[in-house]
Amino acid sequence: MGTAGWIIYLVFIVGLMYFIAIRPSQKEKKKQAELMANVAVGDSVLTSSGFYGVIIDMTDDTVIVEFGSNKNCRIPMRKDAIVQVEKPEA
């Protein structure tokens, strides 16, 4: 195998690594950014710690989430702690 063969092999390996490692993480970041852009007050959310709650207030990078049915557990948290959003039914 000559020099051209090694170069083609190297380009193939780099391309394969891109499609296996880099591209999926870029898609995931884009999906998370889209999720954060669409979150609003009144949405039901699942946090990264596994708690379900409802957003009652928001700032640029912080949300206040109300947990439970007693309406007394309100916790401020970062927006990036939200992993799933469910819009209220109209």
Secondary structure, DSSP 4 states (H G I P E B T S, - for coil): --HHHHHHHHHHHHHHHIIIIIHHHHHHHHHHHHHHHH--TT-EEEETTS-EEEEEEE-SSEEEEEESSSS-EEEEEEGGGEEEEEPPP-
